[in-house]
């Protein structure tokens, strides 16, 4: 009787030991949607443009130049840097500083789950639009 409950308790403890880092990193992924979206915007809207300043708008051979993207680029890049630094700091604190040394590997391995909320939202956006 004692062995059966001990085994059950060990399984629950192991599950709880993995569940905490998974849930913590998924929770970090929710506010991480902001820097991930800004990075996505830079890669898909800003970098593919033929122009990167308003002076380039006068060139007659431009085909892929959007004034609104140029107008918002400085704010998006600034916010990308600020929120990106905050995200990296939060992941570092949650996954490397706070966990005990014996459990740090589990926490660091679960850090790959941080982009999951953004990936789900991106998949939903492409499937509905």
One Martini backbone bead per residue (centre of mass of N, CA, C, O) as a GRO file, in nm:
protein
  129
    1UNK     BB    1   0.057   0.062  -0.022
    2UNK     BB    2   0.301   0.258   0.011
    3UNK     BB    3   0.420   0.213  -0.277
    4UNK     BB    4   0.181   0.314  -0.446
    5UNK     BB    5   0.175   0.603  -0.328
    6UNK     BB    6   0.471   0.671  -0.393
    7UNK     BB    7   0.448   0.645  -0.699
    8UNK     BB    8   0.223   0.849  -0.734
    9UNK     BB    9   0.381   1.088  -0.609
   10UNK     BB   10   0.617   1.085  -0.811
   11UNK     BB   11   0.447   1.143  -1.063
   12UNK     BB   12   0.328   1.409  -0.963
   13UNK     BB   13   0.599   1.553  -0.913
   14UNK     BB   14   0.704   1.531  -1.203
   15UNK     BB   15   0.470   1.676  -1.335
   16UNK     BB   16   0.500   1.936  -1.167
   17UNK     BB   17   0.800   1.986  -1.255
   18UNK     BB   18   0.703   2.045  -1.559
   19UNK     BB   19   0.455   2.235  -1.538
   20UNK     BB   20   0.577   2.498  -1.430
   21UNK     BB   21   0.765   2.576  -1.672
   22UNK     BB   22   0.551   2.563  -1.891
   23UNK     BB   23   0.353   2.776  -1.775
   24UNK     BB   24   0.556   3.008  -1.744
   25UNK     BB   25   0.639   3.024  -2.050
   26UNK     BB   26   0.354   3.067  -2.160
   27UNK     BB   27   0.307   3.327  -1.997
   28UNK     BB   28   0.545   3.480  -2.131
   29UNK     BB   29   0.419   3.459  -2.426
   30UNK     BB   30   0.197   3.671  -2.411
   31UNK     BB   31   0.375   3.939  -2.398
   32UNK     BB   32   0.565   3.832  -2.641
   33UNK     BB   33   0.386   3.916  -2.881
   34UNK     BB   34   0.498   4.196  -2.930
   35UNK     BB   35   0.794   4.139  -3.026
   36UNK     BB   36   0.713   3.928  -3.237
   37UNK     BB   37   0.540   4.114  -3.412
   38UNK     BB   38   0.754   4.327  -3.469
   39UNK     BB   39   0.947   4.131  -3.607
   40UNK     BB   40   0.748   4.046  -3.827
   41UNK     BB   41   0.712   4.329  -3.948
   42UNK     BB   42   1.004   4.376  -4.027
   43UNK     BB   43   1.032   4.116  -4.213
   44UNK     BB   44   0.752   4.175  -4.397
   45UNK     BB   45   0.755   4.509  -4.440
   46UNK     BB   46   1.030   4.668  -4.413
   47UNK     BB   47   1.266   4.506  -4.555
   48UNK     BB   48   1.123   4.464  -4.851
   49UNK     BB   49   1.169   4.741  -4.911
   50UNK     BB   50   1.311   4.991  -5.129
   51UNK     BB   51   1.272   5.186  -4.884
   52UNK     BB   52   1.427   5.385  -4.582
   53UNK     BB   53   1.329   5.678  -4.673
   54UNK     BB   54   1.190   5.976  -4.773
   55UNK     BB   55   1.402   6.031  -5.000
   56UNK     BB   56   1.322   5.769  -5.171
   57UNK     BB   57   1.038   5.868  -5.286
   58UNK     BB   58   1.165   6.027  -5.546
   59UNK     BB   59   1.210   5.774  -5.683
   60UNK     BB   60   1.098   5.628  -5.987
   61UNK     BB   61   1.186   5.298  -5.938
   62UNK     BB   62   0.971   5.244  -5.733
   63UNK     BB   63   0.748   4.974  -5.600
   64UNK     BB   64   0.821   4.911  -5.276
   65UNK     BB   65   0.656   5.180  -5.119
   66UNK     BB   66   0.558   5.279  -4.785
   67UNK     BB   67   0.476   5.544  -4.596
   68UNK     BB   68   0.355   5.413  -4.337
   69UNK     BB   69   0.593   5.231  -4.278
   70UNK     BB   70   0.799   5.458  -4.254
   71UNK     BB   71   0.650   5.622  -4.029
   72UNK     BB   72   0.651   5.355  -3.818
   73UNK     BB   73   0.944   5.243  -3.788
   74UNK     BB   74   1.071   5.383  -3.540
   75UNK     BB   75   0.864   5.279  -3.332
   76UNK     BB   76   0.891   4.976  -3.388
   77UNK     BB   77   1.196   4.952  -3.333
   78UNK     BB   78   1.194   5.061  -3.047
   79UNK     BB   79   0.988   4.854  -2.930
   80UNK     BB   80   1.151   4.605  -3.003
   81UNK     BB   81   1.389   4.663  -2.819
   82UNK     BB   82   1.245   4.702  -2.548
   83UNK     BB   83   1.072   4.435  -2.544
   84UNK     BB   84   1.308   4.242  -2.600
   85UNK     BB   85   1.471   4.303  -2.345
   86UNK     BB   86   1.248   4.231  -2.145
   87UNK     BB   87   1.213   3.938  -2.237
   88UNK     BB   88   1.498   3.836  -2.193
   89UNK     BB   89   1.503   3.909  -1.892
   90UNK     BB   90   1.261   3.734  -1.804
   91UNK     BB   91   1.370   3.463  -1.903
   92UNK     BB   92   1.628   3.468  -1.737
   93UNK     BB   93   1.500   3.485  -1.458
   94UNK     BB   94   1.298   3.241  -1.476
   95UNK     BB   95   1.517   3.016  -1.606
   96UNK     BB   96   1.810   3.094  -1.442
   97UNK     BB   97   1.771   3.229  -1.150
   98UNK     BB   98   1.524   3.103  -0.981
   99UNK     BB   99   1.598   2.827  -1.017
  100UNK     BB  100   1.727   2.563  -0.917
  101UNK     BB  101   2.003   2.399  -1.017
  102UNK     BB  102   1.863   2.114  -1.056
  103UNK     BB  103   1.612   2.259  -1.246
  104UNK     BB  104   1.728   2.440  -1.481
  105UNK     BB  105   1.705   2.256  -1.733
  106UNK     BB  106   1.397   2.246  -1.749
  107UNK     BB  107   1.355   2.550  -1.779
  108UNK     BB  108   1.531   2.593  -2.034
  109UNK     BB  109   1.376   2.391  -2.219
  110UNK     BB  110   1.092   2.551  -2.184
  111UNK     BB  111   1.168   2.822  -2.343
  112UNK     BB  112   1.054   2.728  -2.629
  113UNK     BB  113   0.744   2.819  -2.546
  114UNK     BB  114   0.722   3.129  -2.582
  115UNK     BB  115   0.623   3.138  -2.904
  116UNK     BB  116   0.344   2.988  -2.906
  117UNK     BB  117   0.127   3.215  -2.891
  118UNK     BB  118   0.216   3.352  -3.154
  119UNK     BB  119   0.183   3.108  -3.343
  120UNK     BB  120  -0.119   3.074  -3.294
  121UNK     BB  121  -0.209   3.357  -3.386
  122UNK     BB  122  -0.089   3.333  -3.671
  123UNK     BB  123  -0.254   3.086  -3.757
  124UNK     BB  124  -0.531   3.217  -3.717
  125UNK     BB  125  -0.489   3.454  -3.914
  126UNK     BB  126  -0.441   3.274  -4.173
  127UNK     BB  127  -0.716   3.105  -4.146
  128UNK     BB  128  -0.918   3.375  -4.144
  129UNK     BB  129  -0.767   3.563  -4.387
   0.00000   0.00000   0.00000
